[in-house]
Amino acid sequence: MQITIMKTLLRMAAFLSFGFCFAGGLWIFCLAAFGHDPTAALVAALGLFLMGAAFFAGAMLWLFAEKCCARRDEK
């Protein structure tokens, strides 16, 4: 029972971390792409970094949920 709850919470954390990091990175990237700021390249790089971190953080939390909360077959 506790294993399924923990696995569900970790999967929700994976989706939330992916969603928030990706949305924040996309927002920052769009600000840089449509703005006329001289430092737009640096801001765009920050947005791309956050979008890449979203893929990494979400995948790592998902894999941790699968590995940590795997059911063990007892014979």
Buried (B, 14 or more C-beta within 10 A) or exposed (E): EEEEEEBEEBBEBBEEBBEBBBEBBBEBBEBBEEEEEEEBEEBBEBBBBBBEBBEEBBEEBBEBBEEEBEEEEEE
